[in-house]
Amino acid sequence: MTLDVRPLEDIVLPGLVAGALSTLALGACARLIGKRATAPVSAVSHWVWPQEVNQTARPRPRHLVTGLAIHHLMSVGWAAVNAYTLAAVQESAGLCGDSRPQHGRRVALASALTVVAAFSDYVIAPKRFTPGFEFHLRVPHIAAVYVAFGAGLVAPFVVEDYCRRRRVAALPTNEAITRQ
């Protein structure tokens, strides 16, 4: 059984978009409660420097760079889980040859995966390996960050579909029919 997963398009791009959107959400939520936008992102650096976790309220560049690197690597990792799970679901449903995007299936899977990610980050993972967002944000803000992450897993495919539809709509009628 070989799963149809394109590494760059199905894993790296959605992972980076999910990481970027959740990073923006982290910064925005921190600013909403009067903290530095870099504080929750830098908190992830407690994986590397656990004794310096309290210093992330006024993070040094090494905390920020380390936090961003870990956050984006984990986002790409979760995107890989998402891509392979989606490919397995499509193969088991006999949809491998179906080139049409399944946005409903993608959104449902990304939503479920986001819940699994949050659960594993805060319930399963030892305290030492939590994202550290909880040092700076409250639960509703953390939930908003995970929603942004889930949206990022789906966004590249929605944009790709939108662009493809626009290109097809711009073609003369006969070409549009043959390209769909």
Backbone as CSV, one residue per row, in Angstrom:
resi,resn,N_x,N_y,N_z,CA_x,CA_y,CA_z,C_x,C_y,C_z
1,MET,0.844,-1.170,0.000,0.000,0.000,0.000,0.894,1.240,0.000
2,THR,0.822,2.022,-1.062,1.567,3.278,-1.127,0.579,4.427,-1.082
3,LEU,0.804,5.327,-0.172,-0.093,6.457,-0.003,0.363,7.607,-0.894
4,ASP,-0.585,8.261,-1.513,-0.300,9.353,-2.427,-0.147,10.661,-1.652
5,VAL,1.077,10.916,-1.187,1.375,12.136,-0.435,2.540,12.838,-1.119
6,ARG,2.329,14.098,-1.458,3.395,14.923,-2.044,4.061,15.671,-0.893
7,PRO,5.339,15.394,-0.644,5.986,15.965,0.552,5.894,17.489,0.647
8,LEU,6.237,18.205,-0.397,6.218,19.668,-0.311,4.805,20.221,-0.251
9,GLU,3.938,19.759,-1.143,2.586,20.321,-1.251,1.655,19.867,-0.138
10,ASP,1.823,18.633,0.334,0.886,18.087,1.319,1.391,18.152,2.755
11,ILE,2.705,18.318,2.925,3.259,18.318,4.285,3.933,19.648,4.622
12,VAL,4.968,19.996,3.883,5.775,21.166,4.246,4.967,22.461,4.149
13,LEU,4.309,22.686,3.022,3.544,23.930,2.858,2.440,24.074,3.900
14,PRO,1.548,23.076,4.067,0.530,23.232,5.122,1.134,23.365,6.519
15,GLY,2.237,22.658,6.766,2.884,22.768,8.074,3.410,24.163,8.337
16,LEU,4.044,24.751,7.325,4.564,26.107,7.493,3.442,27.139,7.602
17,VAL,2.383,26.951,6.816,1.241,27.877,6.911,0.578,27.743,8.283
18,ALA,0.386,26.513,8.747,-0.206,26.307,10.079,0.684,26.905,11.164
19,GLY,1.993,26.728,11.024,2.927,27.319,11.986,2.884,28.834,11.965
20,ALA,2.816,29.396,10.759,2.782,30.859,10.635,1.483,31.429,11.198
21,LEU,0.342,30.826,10.848,-0.942,31.335,11.353,-1.035,31.198,12.872
22,SER,-0.568,30.075,13.398,-0.630,29.915,14.855,0.367,30.844,15.555
23,THR,1.501,31.129,14.917,2.446,32.095,15.480,1.830,33.493,15.516
24,LEU,1.148,33.864,14.432,0.450,35.157,14.417,-0.624,35.207,15.501
25,ALA,-1.342,34.103,15.665,-2.373,34.054,16.710,-1.745,34.150,18.103
26,LEU,-0.609,33.509,18.307,0.086,33.609,19.593,0.440,35.062,19.899
27,GLY,1.010,35.726,18.899,1.390,37.127,19.084,0.198,38.023,19.339
28,ALA,-0.867,37.814,18.562,-2.070,38.642,18.721,-2.716,38.423,20.091
29,CYS,-2.792,37.167,20.520,-3.393,36.882,21.828,-2.549,37.458,22.961
30,ALA,-1.244,37.380,22.827,-0.372,37.960,23.855,-0.575,39.470,23.937
31,ARG,-0.658,40.117,22.797,-0.864,41.573,22.780,-2.224,41.935,23.377
32,LEU,-3.237,41.100,23.146,-4.566,41.368,23.704,-4.556,41.449,25.221
33,ILE,-3.693,40.673,25.848,-3.652,40.682,27.312,-2.470,41.481,27.846
34,GLY,-1.856,42.292,26.979,-0.816,43.214,27.412,0.575,42.626,27.551
35,LYS,0.817,41.499,26.909,2.152,40.905,26.971,2.868,41.116,25.649
36,ARG,4.146,40.856,25.645,4.921,40.940,24.408,4.458,39.853,23.443
37,ALA,4.388,40.202,22.173,3.944,39.236,21.160,4.897,38.054,21.058
38,THR,6.149,38.254,21.403,7.139,37.179,21.289,7.144,36.227,22.482
39,ALA,6.498,36.592,23.562,6.575,35.793,24.791,6.047,34.365,24.628
40,PRO,4.821,34.145,24.111,4.358,32.754,24.033,5.122,31.909,23.021
41,VAL,5.600,32.526,21.951,6.391,31.770,20.973,7.721,31.373,21.596
42,SER,8.312,32.274,22.338,9.599,32.002,22.981,9.471,30.973,24.090
43,ALA,8.286,30.827,24.646,8.088,29.892,25.754,8.414,28.457,25.357
44,VAL,8.255,28.125,24.099,8.548,26.763,23.641,10.025,26.433,23.846
45,SER,10.858,27.457,23.972,12.290,27.227,24.171,12.586,26.564,25.513
46,HIS,11.579,26.423,26.385,11.818,25.739,27.661,12.179,24.269,27.437
47,TRP,11.953,23.768,26.230,12.410,22.413,25.903,13.932,22.341,25.985
48,VAL,14.586,23.409,25.524,16.047,23.447,25.466,16.639,24.032,26.741
49,TRP,16.015,25.087,27.269,16.503,25.762,28.474,15.402,25.768,29.529
50,PRO,15.153,24.653,30.209,14.038,24.598,31.167,14.204,25.556,32.343
51,GLN,15.417,25.814,32.759,15.646,26.696,33.893,15.381,28.162,33.555
52,GLU,15.262,28.497,32.258,15.070,29.883,31.843,13.633,30.174,31.407
53,VAL,12.698,29.323,31.761,11.332,29.477,31.280,10.720,30.813,31.707
54,ASN,11.079,31.304,32.876,10.521,32.577,33.340,11.088,33.770,32.579
55,GLN,12.189,33.591,31.887,12.795,34.688,31.139,12.114,34.920,29.800
56,THR,11.171,34.089,29.440,10.531,34.265,28.135,9.510,35.396,28.126
57,ALA,9.214,36.002,29.273,8.340,37.174,29.281,9.020,38.345,28.576
58,ARG,10.343,38.393,28.700,11.185,39.357,27.970,12.266,38.536,27.274
59,PRO,11.871,37.852,26.191,12.760,36.837,25.620,14.011,37.403,24.960
60,ARG,15.044,36.633,25.078,16.279,36.910,24.362,16.118,36.359,22.940
61,PRO,16.956,36.811,22.018,16.864,36.284,20.645,16.978,34.771,20.570
62,ARG,17.801,34.171,21.429,17.940,32.707,21.368,16.645,32.006,21.772
63,HIS,15.888,32.595,22.709,14.602,32.008,23.084,13.621,32.101,21.917
64,LEU,13.596,33.249,21.264,12.667,33.443,20.148,13.003,32.523,18.977
65,VAL,14.258,32.467,18.586,14.665,31.624,17.453,14.409,30.150,17.763
66,THR,14.769,29.729,18.964,14.536,28.339,19.359,13.049,28.025,19.405
67,GLY,12.268,28.923,19.981,10.820,28.720,20.046,10.190,28.637,18.674
68,LEU,10.575,29.545,17.788,10.050,29.506,16.417,10.438,28.219,15.702
69,ALA,11.687,27.808,15.858,12.158,26.586,15.188,11.383,25.366,15.676
70,ILE,11.252,25.224,16.986,10.521,24.078,17.537,9.060,24.124,17.110
71,HIS,8.449,25.288,17.209,7.032,25.429,16.855,6.790,25.045,15.392
72,HIS,7.636,25.527,14.495,7.430,25.224,13.075,7.780,23.779,12.742
73,LEU,8.794,23.217,13.389,9.092,21.792,13.170,7.935,20.910,13.633
74,MET,7.366,21.248,14.768,6.222,20.468,15.260,5.006,20.658,14.359
75,SER,4.828,21.856,13.822,3.719,22.105,12.899,3.865,21.265,11.638
76,VAL,5.070,21.181,11.110,5.309,20.341,9.930,5.104,18.870,10.291
77,GLY,5.499,18.485,11.478,5.267,17.106,11.928,3.794,16.766,11.990
78,TRP,2.993,17.658,12.562,1.552,17.419,12.611,0.936,17.456,11.211
79,ALA,1.474,18.290,10.336,0.992,18.312,8.950,1.283,16.986,8.258
80,ALA,2.402,16.350,8.590,2.720,15.033,8.025,1.708,13.995,8.506
81,VAL,1.391,14.039,9.786,0.367,13.124,10.311,-0.955,13.362,9.585
82,ASN,-1.299,14.620,9.406,-2.535,14.986,8.721,-2.538,14.468,7.277
83,ALA,-1.450,14.687,6.553,-1.373,14.291,5.141,-1.465,12.781,4.984
84,TYR,-0.730,12.040,5.796,-0.755,10.578,5.670,-2.086,9.995,6.131
85,THR,-2.691,10.604,7.130,-4.017,10.142,7.561,-5.044,10.390,6.468
86,LEU,-5.010,11.583,5.865,-5.932,11.888,4.778,-5.731,10.937,3.600
87,ALA,-4.480,10.664,3.252,-4.195,9.740,2.149,-4.706,8.339,2.465
88,ALA,-4.541,7.897,3.708,-5.033,6.578,4.104,-6.549,6.519,4.057
89,VAL,-7.201,7.584,4.508,-8.669,7.630,4.470,-9.161,7.607,3.028
90,GLN,-8.524,8.384,2.166,-8.941,8.419,0.768,-8.714,7.074,0.091
91,GLU,-7.596,6.425,0.398,-7.329,5.122,-0.209,-8.324,4.080,0.281
92,SER,-8.624,4.086,1.567,-9.567,3.101,2.089,-10.979,3.346,1.573
93,ALA,-11.272,4.600,1.229,-12.592,4.920,0.675,-12.615,4.757,-0.841
94,GLY,-11.471,4.404,-1.431,-11.402,4.221,-2.883,-11.423,5.521,-3.654
95,LEU,-10.880,6.598,-3.074,-10.919,7.916,-3.718,-9.564,8.345,-4.261
96,CYS,-8.630,7.415,-4.421,-7.274,7.798,-4.836,-7.250,8.471,-6.190
97,GLY,-8.050,8.012,-7.134,-8.035,8.603,-8.466,-8.846,9.877,-8.553
98,ASP,-9.521,10.237,-7.493,-10.368,11.421,-7.486,-9.496,12.653,-7.298
99,SER,-9.363,13.467,-8.346,-8.489,14.634,-8.271,-9.185,15.851,-7.664
100,ARG,-10.488,15.790,-7.491,-11.204,16.925,-6.908,-10.865,17.043,-5.427
101,PRO,-10.661,18.251,-4.962,-10.346,18.415,-3.541,-11.553,18.057,-2.678
102,GLN,-11.286,17.440,-1.589,-12.334,17.056,-0.650,-12.223,17.973,0.565
103,HIS,-12.694,19.216,0.408,-12.512,20.191,1.481,-13.235,19.778,2.757
104,GLY,-14.403,19.201,2.636,-15.116,18.754,3.831,-14.315,17.724,4.594
105,ARG,-13.744,16.784,3.871,-12.919,15.752,4.491,-11.651,16.377,5.088
106,ARG,-11.051,17.313,4.364,-9.839,17.987,4.865,-10.134,18.779,6.140
107,VAL,-11.228,19.520,6.134,-11.583,20.329,7.308,-11.887,19.431,8.501
108,ALA,-12.627,18.363,8.275,-12.948,17.447,9.371,-11.690,16.816,9.950
109,LEU,-10.805,16.372,9.070,-9.572,15.747,9.543,-8.672,16.760,10.244
110,ALA,-8.540,17.962,9.684,-7.713,18.993,10.318,-8.286,19.372,11.686
111,SER,-9.601,19.436,11.785,-10.234,19.735,13.081,-9.938,18.642,14.098
112,ALA,-10.105,17.396,13.679,-9.841,16.279,14.584,-8.365,16.245,14.982
113,LEU,-7.493,16.464,14.020,-6.066,16.445,14.300,-5.677,17.576,15.249
114,THR,-6.302,18.725,15.107,-6.011,19.852,15.992,-6.402,19.515,17.427
115,VAL,-7.532,18.854,17.595,-7.951,18.427,18.938,-6.961,17.404,19.489
116,VAL,-6.536,16.468,18.646,-5.555,15.465,19.068,-4.231,16.150,19.447
117,ALA,-3.810,17.129,18.649,-2.565,17.847,18.941,-2.658,18.570,20.285
118,ALA,-3.754,19.264,20.510,-3.933,19.978,21.781,-3.966,18.997,22.952
119,PHE,-4.687,17.895,22.776,-4.770,16.878,23.826,-3.387,16.301,24.128
120,SER,-2.648,15.973,23.080,-1.327,15.390,23.312,-0.358,16.423,23.887
121,ASP,-0.487,17.691,23.470,0.394,18.740,23.992,0.172,19.008,25.474
122,TYR,-1.083,18.949,25.928,-1.376,19.365,27.293,-1.819,18.261,28.240
123,VAL,-2.126,17.072,27.704,-2.549,15.984,28.582,-1.540,14.841,28.552
124,ILE,-1.093,14.462,27.366,-0.203,13.313,27.238,1.262,13.686,27.464
125,ALA,1.690,14.780,26.876,3.108,15.172,26.965,3.478,15.538,28.395
126,PRO,4.674,15.156,28.813,5.139,15.602,30.131,5.234,17.129,30.155
127,LYS,5.099,17.702,31.330,5.118,19.163,31.488,6.338,19.788,30.814
128,ARG,7.433,19.104,30.824,8.673,19.600,30.216,8.535,19.793,28.711
129,PHE,7.628,19.057,28.080,7.486,19.120,26.625,6.143,19.683,26.160
130,THR,5.476,20.425,27.024,4.299,21.164,26.569,4.788,22.336,25.727
131,PRO,3.915,22.945,24.921,4.363,24.088,24.123,4.797,25.285,24.958
132,GLY,4.339,25.373,26.178,4.720,26.501,27.019,3.827,27.718,26.859
133,PHE,2.851,27.637,25.957,1.942,28.773,25.760,1.223,29.110,27.057
134,GLU,0.978,28.080,27.877,0.235,28.265,29.122,0.965,29.163,30.113
135,PHE,2.258,29.392,29.908,2.999,30.303,30.780,2.589,31.753,30.529
136,HIS,2.004,32.023,29.370,1.689,33.402,28.994,0.235,33.643,28.605
137,LEU,-0.490,32.588,28.233,-1.863,32.753,27.734,-2.846,31.931,28.555
138,ARG,-4.098,32.355,28.521,-5.168,31.604,29.166,-5.744,30.604,28.171
139,VAL,-6.550,29.694,28.669,-7.108,28.610,27.848,-7.856,29.119,26.612
140,PRO,-8.716,30.142,26.694,-9.398,30.595,25.470,-8.422,31.082,24.394
141,HIS,-7.338,31.717,24.828,-6.348,32.180,23.857,-5.608,31.008,23.229
142,ILE,-5.293,30.024,24.045,-4.625,28.827,23.527,-5.539,28.117,22.537
143,ALA,-6.831,28.069,22.838,-7.789,27.463,21.907,-7.797,28.208,20.577
144,ALA,-7.733,29.532,20.626,-7.694,30.326,19.387,-6.439,30.018,18.578
145,VAL,-5.343,29.786,19.262,-4.094,29.436,18.574,-4.251,28.095,17.857
146,TYR,-4.866,27.128,18.513,-5.075,25.825,17.873,-6.067,25.917,16.711
147,VAL,-7.053,26.779,16.812,-7.972,26.990,15.683,-7.203,27.561,14.494
148,ALA,-6.327,28.527,14.756,-5.502,29.092,13.680,-4.602,28.018,13.072
149,PHE,-4.063,27.143,13.908,-3.239,26.046,13.419,-4.050,25.140,12.485
150,GLY,-5.243,24.753,12.918,-6.096,23.901,12.088,-6.462,24.563,10.771
151,ALA,-6.745,25.855,10.814,-7.052,26.595,9.579,-5.848,26.598,8.642
152,GLY,-4.666,26.682,9.220,-3.455,26.664,8.406,-3.217,25.336,7.708
153,LEU,-3.674,24.240,8.312,-3.536,22.937,7.666,-4.386,22.834,6.402
154,VAL,-5.492,23.568,6.361,-6.428,23.488,5.237,-6.222,24.618,4.228
155,ALA,-5.755,25.764,4.689,-5.669,26.964,3.852,-4.953,26.779,2.518
156,PRO,-3.806,26.109,2.442,-3.146,25.989,1.130,-4.005,25.272,0.090
157,PHE,-4.795,24.309,0.525,-5.622,23.553,-0.403,-6.823,24.360,-0.865
158,VAL,-7.379,25.155,0.027,-8.497,26.026,-0.338,-8.021,27.092,-1.324
159,VAL,-6.859,27.681,-1.060,-6.305,28.693,-1.967,-5.975,28.071,-3.319
160,GLU,-5.377,26.880,-3.308,-5.047,26.187,-4.557,-6.313,25.908,-5.376
161,ASP,-7.360,25.449,-4.717,-8.615,25.175,-5.405,-9.229,26.455,-5.961
162,TYR,-9.183,27.523,-5.169,-9.715,28.808,-5.625,-8.974,29.292,-6.867
163,CYS,-7.651,29.208,-6.837,-6.848,29.649,-7.995,-7.139,28.782,-9.214
164,ARG,-7.283,27.476,-9.012,-7.585,26.582,-10.130,-8.951,26.921,-10.721
165,ARG,-9.917,27.178,-9.884,-11.258,27.541,-10.372,-11.234,28.860,-11.141
166,ARG,-10.439,29.805,-10.676,-10.328,31.099,-11.376,-9.691,30.923,-12.747
167,ARG,-8.647,30.071,-12.812,-8.002,29.814,-14.105,-8.963,29.145,-15.069
168,VAL,-9.718,28.170,-14.586,-10.677,27.466,-15.438,-11.770,28.424,-15.886
169,ALA,-12.235,29.292,-15.000,-13.286,30.253,-15.351,-12.797,31.258,-16.391
170,ALA,-11.511,31.531,-16.393,-10.958,32.504,-17.339,-10.737,31.905,-18.723
171,LEU,-10.741,30.581,-18.829,-10.545,29.933,-20.127,-11.791,30.088,-20.995
172,PRO,-11.610,30.061,-22.304,-12.791,30.026,-23.175,-13.624,28.779,-22.860
173,THR,-14.877,28.807,-23.156,-15.834,27.775,-22.758,-15.406,26.364,-23.152
174,ASN,-14.951,26.135,-24.358,-14.585,24.784,-24.793,-13.383,24.256,-24.015
175,GLU,-12.380,25.096,-23.766,-11.210,24.659,-23.013,-11.566,24.386,-21.565
176,ALA,-12.441,25.185,-20.999,-12.838,25.013,-19.602,-13.510,23.663,-19.400
177,ILE,-14.323,23.250,-20.322,-15.026,21.967,-20.199,-14.036,20.820,-20.248
178,THR,-13.044,20.880,-21.139,-12.100,19.787,-21.260,-11.117,19.748,-20.097
179,ARG,-10.828,20.849,-19.424,-9.851,20.859,-18.326,-10.457,20.423,-17.005
180,GLN,-11.754,20.471,-16.853,-12.359,20.058,-15.599,-12.394,18.574,-15.574
